[in-house]
């Protein structure tokens, strides 16, 4: 009888403990702190990793809400999800730093190539033979190069403000268009030289 009573008391004590279990506030605070820390840069530079952290946090909150409705509460799963959210937030922060640095390097390289391409096209334009047929085209190329230079200047401003994605996209566009102009000018030069040779 005594054993039964002790067992019953022990069981009742366990139920009381489980019933009085509280949400893991320390784990909630730790996960939220890492998420807040990561969000500033990860939204731009590591959105996939940040999404994983947000999803784990949402799942943890849903689990906490579900346990809050029960008489016998168990927050072990919620704690596990909160730890996952925290770990993913840390990964998001680390990925954001690495991705931003890589984007900076890519944009810097692209700006250099775009600058070279514009200068090459401008140099080709200066020595391009002016004929009755080519005069209008050369004027258009001159206008296009001025526009490309303005776009390149804007790309450099974007780089300075750490908008590396815009800087990269603009620089690549400038490079491609300037290279196309230089190629067309070279082809036109060869055609004129060929005609001149034939008429001699």
C-alpha positions in Angstrom: 0.0 0.0 0.0 2.9 2.3 0.9 4.6 1.6 -2.4 1.4 2.3 -4.3 1.0 5.5 -2.5 4.6 6.6 -3.2 4.2 5.7 -6.9 0.9 7.5 -7.1 2.5 10.6 -5.5 5.4 10.4 -7.9 3.2 10.1 -10.9 1.1 13.0 -9.7 4.2 15.1 -9.1 5.4 14.4 -12.6 2.0 15.5 -14.1 2.1 18.6 -12.0 5.6 19.4 -13.2 4.6 18.8 -16.9 1.5 20.7 -16.4 3.3 23.7 -15.0 6.1 23.6 -17.7 6.8 27.1 -19.1 7.9 28.1 -22.6 11.7 28.2 -23.1 12.0 31.9 -22.9 15.8 32.0 -22.8 15.9 29.9 -26.0 13.3 32.2 -27.6 15.3 35.3 -26.7 18.5 33.8 -28.0 17.0 32.8 -31.3 15.3 36.1 -31.8 18.5 38.0 -31.0 20.4 36.1 -33.7 17.6 36.6 -36.2 17.5 40.4 -35.6 21.3 40.5 -35.9 21.2 38.6 -39.2 18.3 40.3 -40.8 20.0 43.6 -41.6 22.4 42.2 -44.2 21.0 38.7 -44.8 17.8 39.9 -46.4 20.0 41.2 -49.3 23.0 38.9 -49.2 21.8 35.6 -47.8 18.0 35.4 -48.3 17.9 31.6 -48.6 19.7 31.1 -45.3 17.6 33.7 -43.6 14.4 32.1 -44.8 15.5 28.8 -43.2 16.0 30.6 -39.9 12.6 32.3 -40.2 10.8 29.1 -41.0 12.4 27.3 -38.0 11.4 30.2 -35.8 7.8 30.1 -37.1 7.6 26.4 -36.5 8.9 26.9 -33.0 6.3 29.5 -32.2 3.6 27.3 -33.6 4.8 24.4 -31.4 4.9 26.7 -28.3 1.3 27.8 -29.1 0.2 24.2 -29.4 1.8 23.2 -26.1 0.3 26.3 -24.4 -3.1 24.8 -25.1 -2.4 21.5 -23.5 -2.6 20.6 -19.8 0.5 18.4 -20.0 3.0 20.7 -21.7 6.3 19.6 -23.2 8.5 22.2 -24.9 11.3 19.9 -25.9 10.4 20.0 -29.6 10.0 23.8 -29.4 13.4 24.2 -27.8 14.9 22.0 -30.6 13.3 24.2 -33.2 14.5 27.4 -31.5 18.0 26.1 -31.4 17.7 25.3 -35.1 16.4 28.8 -35.8 19.4 30.3 -33.9 21.9 28.1 -35.7 20.4 29.0 -39.1 20.4 32.7 -38.2 24.2 32.5 -37.4 24.7 30.8 -40.7 22.7 33.5 -42.4 25.0 36.2 -40.9 28.1 34.4 -41.9 26.8 33.8 -45.5 25.8 37.4 -45.8 29.3 38.6 -45.0 30.9 36.1 -47.4 28.4 36.8 -50.2 28.7 40.6 -49.8 32.5 40.4 -50.0 32.3 38.3 -53.1 29.8 40.6 -54.7 32.1 43.5 -54.0 35.0 41.7 -55.7 32.8 40.8 -58.7 31.5 44.4 -59.1 35.0 45.9 -58.7 36.3 43.6 -61.5 33.3 44.3 -63.7 33.7 48.1 -63.3 37.4 47.8 -64.3 36.5 45.8 -67.5 33.7 48.3 -68.3 36.1 51.2 -67.9 38.6 49.6 -70.2 35.9 48.8 -72.8 34.6 52.4 -72.8 38.1 53.7 -73.2 38.9 51.2 -76.0 35.7 52.2 -77.9 36.4 55.9 -77.4 39.9 55.5 -78.8 38.6 53.5 -81.8 36.0 56.3 -82.4 38.7 59.0 -82.5 40.7 57.2 -85.3 37.6 56.0 -87.2 37.6 57.1 -90.9 35.0 59.7 -91.5 33.2 59.2 -94.8 29.9 60.4 -96.2 28.3 57.1 -95.4 29.8 56.7 -91.9 29.5 60.2 -90.5 25.9 59.7 -89.1 26.8 56.4 -87.6 29.9 57.9 -85.9 27.8 60.6 -84.4 25.4 58.0 -83.0 28.4 56.0 -81.6 29.6 59.2 -79.9 26.3 59.8 -78.3 26.0 56.2 -77.2 29.5 56.3 -75.6 28.6 59.5 -73.7 25.5 57.6 -72.4 27.6 54.6 -71.4 30.0 56.8 -69.6 27.2 58.3 -67.6 25.9 54.8 -66.8 29.4 53.8 -65.7 29.6 56.8 -63.4 26.3 55.8 -61.9 27.5 52.2 -61.4 30.6 53.5 -59.6 28.3 55.6 -57.3 26.3 52.4 -56.6 29.5 50.6 -55.8 30.5 53.4 -53.4 27.2 53.0 -51.6 27.7 49.2 -51.3 24.9 48.5 -53.8 27.2 45.9 -55.5 24.4 44.1 -57.4 23.4 47.2 -59.2 27.0 48.2 -59.8 27.7 44.7 -61.3 24.7 44.6 -63.6 25.3 48.1 -64.9 29.0 47.5 -65.4 28.4 44.3 -67.3 25.8 46.1 -69.5 28.3 49.0 -70.2 31.1 46.6 -71.0 29.0 44.6 -73.5 27.7 47.7 -75.3 31.1 49.4 -75.4 32.7 46.2 -76.7 30.0 46.0 -79.4 30.7 49.6 -80.5 34.5 49.0 -80.6 33.8 45.8 -82.7 31.6 47.7 -85.2 34.1 50.4 -85.5 36.9 48.0 -86.2 34.8 46.2 -88.8 33.9 49.5 -90.5 37.6 50.4 -90.6 38.5 47.1 -92.2 35.8 47.6 -94.9 36.9 51.1 -95.8 40.6 49.9 -95.9 39.5 47.0 -98.2 37.7 49.4 -100.5 40.6 51.8 -100.6 43.0 48.9 -101.5 40.7 47.7 -104.3 40.5 51.2 -105.9 44.3 51.6 -106.0 
